[in-house]
Amino acid sequence: MSRVVKKQKIADGTYLLELEAPEIAKKIGPGQFVLIRPKARTEGICLPVGIVKRNTISVVVKGENSKVLASLKSNDHVSDIAGPIGNQTSIEEVENVVFISDSYGIPSIYNIAQAYKDSKVQTYIIIGDKSRKFLYWEDKMKEITNKIVICTEDGSRGHRGTVPSNLRNILSDSQFELAIVAGTPSFMHEVSKFTRQRIKTKAVVNPLMIDPIGLSGTCRIRVDEKIKFATIDGPEFNAHSVDFDELRERIGRGFE
C-alpha cells in the first residue's frame, strides 16, 4: 500500500496526488508511468508521473476514469501501485523542441520537457483547453522552457481558440526540429494533422490499461498498420503513424 502524502486541487475537476513510492521514485525516468489500483477490487489506472521527489511521485487525476482516485484524501492509502511502466524518453540530439498539450497531457510534457532542458535543448511549450479553469502548472513550466504559450477556447487566458486552430499563427515564424504532443486522442490527432509535412512529431500515448505488462491487450494501438502495446513499446510513438481514429473509438469518451 502507498500513502497519499498530499492531495491538492490544482484546476477545475483536477487533483494532484503525491504518493509515497520510494522505490519507484529511484527508478522512474521521463515519459514513464505507473499503474495505480485505488482500492481492493477496483481496476487499475495508468497515469504519467509528473513530479518526482526523493521518496514520492506525483500524478494528476481528472476525468471519468479517475473518480475513485480523486475521492482519496491526504493520509489515505492506495491499494497497489506498480512501476515504472513503459520506456524512458529517448532524448534526441536536437537544438530545439516544441511541446504541445491539452490539460490531460500536461504531466507528460512537464516531465519530458524537464529532461530536454537538463540536456541543454531549447524548449517551447504550448498548452490549452476549453478555459483557464482547466489549466495548471503554468508557473512550473515557465521554469523549464524558453517560452510558453496558452490557448483557451473561451479566450479566458492567452490566445482564443483551440491549440490546433492557433498552431499556424503561433509557429509561423519558428523552425523546430521536433514536436512532442500529449493529451486526449482527439487532441493529438488534430495536432499531428498540422505538423505532418512540417515537423517530426512524437505522440505520448497513454491508452486504457488494466495491467502493466500488456497481457490484457487493452493498451494496444495501431501504428503503421501494426499492433503495438503502450506498456511495452511506448508510450512514445511516431504521431504521424498512429491510428487515432481507432484509438478514440476503442477507449470511448473517458479521456475526452
N, C-alpha and C positions, 0 to 999 in steps of 0.2 A: 504494500500500500504506500501511497505517496501523499504527503500532507500539502494542502493548499496554504502556502505561506501568505499569500496576499491575493485578494480579489479586488479589482478596480474597474468601475465603469469608465470606458475611455471614449465612447461615442454612443449614439442612439442605438440601443439593442446590441451593443458590443462590449465585451468584457475581457480584461486581461486576467489570466490566472498564472500566478507564479507558483511553481510546484517544486517540492524537494525531489531532486533526482541527481545526486552527486555523481553516480557512475555514468549516466547519460551525459551530464554536463562536461565530463572529462573527455568524452569521445566524439561528441556530435560536431559536425562541420557545416559550413554554409550550404544551404539547399536541402539538407536532410530534414526528416520529420519524425514524429513519434506517433505511436498508437496508444490512445487512452481509452480505457473502459471505466466510465464514471462510477458505476455501481455493479455489484454482482448481478448476473443475468441480464445485463444491458449489452447492446452491441458496442464494439469499439469504434472510435472515430479517429482518423488520421489527420494530424494538423502540423503545419510547418512550425518550426521553433524560431521565434523572432529574437529573443534576448537570452543570452547565456551568461550566467554568473558562475562563481566557483562551485556552488552546491545546488543551484537551482536553474530551471529553464522556465521560460515564459511563453505561453501560447495565447492566441486571440480567438475567442469563440463568439460566433454570431450565426444567425440563420436557423432554419427549422431543424437541421440535423444536429444542432448543438444545444438544444433546450435543456437536456439533463445536465450537461456540463455547466451551463450558465446558471443553473439553480444552486450550485455549490457555493459555500461561504468560506471565509477565511477559517483555517484550522479544521475544516472538513478533510476527508481523505478520498482520493480516487481509488477504485478497487485495484486497477492494474495500469501500468504504463510501460511500454516497450519501445526500445530504440537504441541507437539511431537506425532509421529505415531509409532506404534509397541510397543513391550515390552522392558524394560530395560534389559541389560545383567545381568544374574544371575551369580555372581562371585562364582565360585566353590572353595571348600576348597581343593586346591592342592598346592604342593610346587613349581611346575613349569608348564609353558605353552608355546607352540611354536605357533607363528602366521605366517601364510603363505598367501602371497597375490601377485596378479599382480597389475598393476597400477590403475585399476578400484577399487580395494578393499582397497587401502592404507588409505583413510579417516576412514573406518570402523575399521580396525585393530588398527589405531593410537588411536582412541577414546577408544576402549575396552582395549587395552594394558595399557593405562594410568590408567584405573580403577583397573586392576590387580596389577600394580606397587604400586598404593596407598594402596592396600591390602597386601603389602609386599610379593607378589608372584614373583618368578624369571621369567623373560620373555626373550624370544628368538625370533627374528624376521627374517623371510626370505622373501625377495621381489624380483620380477624380471619382465622383459618384453623383447620385441624384442631388444631394445637398451637403453643405458643410457639416451638418449634424452627424453624417455617417463617416466622416474622415477623422483621422487621428495620427499621432506621431509626426506631425509636420516638423515640430521642433527637433525631434531626434534625427530626422532625415536631413535637416539642414546641416547637421554636424558631419555628415558623411558624403555630401555632394557638393559639386561646384555650383549647381543651380537646381532649384526645384520649381515646378510649375503646377498649379492647381486648376482643375476644371470642375464645375458643378452645373448640372443640368438646369437648376433654377437660378443660377447666377449669384448665389449667396456667398460664393468665395471664388476668386480668380476668374478664369475665362468662363463665359456662359456656354453651355452645351456639353455634350459628351466628350470624353477624351478622344475617341476615334474621329469625331467630326472636327476636332480642333487640331489634329496632328499636322495637317497640311500647312497651316499657318505657323504652328509652334516650331516645326522642324524645317521650315522653308530655307533658312539660312545656315543650317547646321549640317555638318558632314560627320556622321557616326559610323564607326566600323562594325558595331554590334548593338543590337537591341535585345533586351530581355523583358518578356511580358509575363505577368502573373495575374490571376483573377478567375472569374467565372468563365466557363467555356464560351459563352456568347461574347464576352468582352475580349478574350484572347483571339477569337475568330475575327472580329472586326478589326482589331489592331493588326493582325497578321495579313489581312487583305490589303491594308495600306502599305505595310512595309515590304510586301512582295515586290521584287524587282528594284527595291530601294536599299534595304538594309538586311544583312544577315540577322535572323531573329531566332531566339530560343524561347520556348514556352515552358514555364514551370507548371507541370500538370499534376494536380492532386485530386484524382477522381475518387469516387466512393471506394472505400477499402474496409474489409472486415478482418483480415489477418495480415501480419507484417511480412509474409514471405511469398505472397502471390498464389497460394494454394486454392483460395476461393475463386480466383479469376475475376473478382469484382473490380479490380484496379486496371483491367485491360483497356487499352486504347489501340486504335488503328493508326499506324504510321507508315507511310509509303505502301499502303495496302497490306501491311503485315501486322500481326497482333503483337503488341508489346505490353509489358506489365510495369506500372509505375513504381512498384515496390522493388523491382529487380533491375529494370532497365532505366528507370527515371530517377528523379522527377523531371529532368530537363530533356526536351526533345526539340528537333527542328520544327519550329512553329509552322512552316510552310508545307510540312508533310503530314501534320496531324489532321485526322478526320474529326473536326469539331462538331459537325452536324450529328454524327453517330454518337459522339460522347455526350452531347447535350440531351439527345433523345433518351439515352440509356440511364443517365443519372437523375433525370427529372428536374424539377424546379427547386429542389432543396438547396442548391448552391447559387440560385439566381437572385 
